[in-house]
């Protein structure tokens, strides 16, 4: 399950792909759940064709 702080960080893991991802923003956002920056990051990661970074 993804974890996030109040506009300050986002982290999640995908054991099937062997990923552990953490992202710290440099500006606070007003979105407690569903921060568009986190969604954009996850979207890009899952668009990688072979699942590797």
Secondary structure, DSSP 8 states (H G I E B T S, - for coil): --EE-SSSEEEEEETTTTEEEEEE-SS--S-SSS-HHHHHHHHHHHTSTTS--
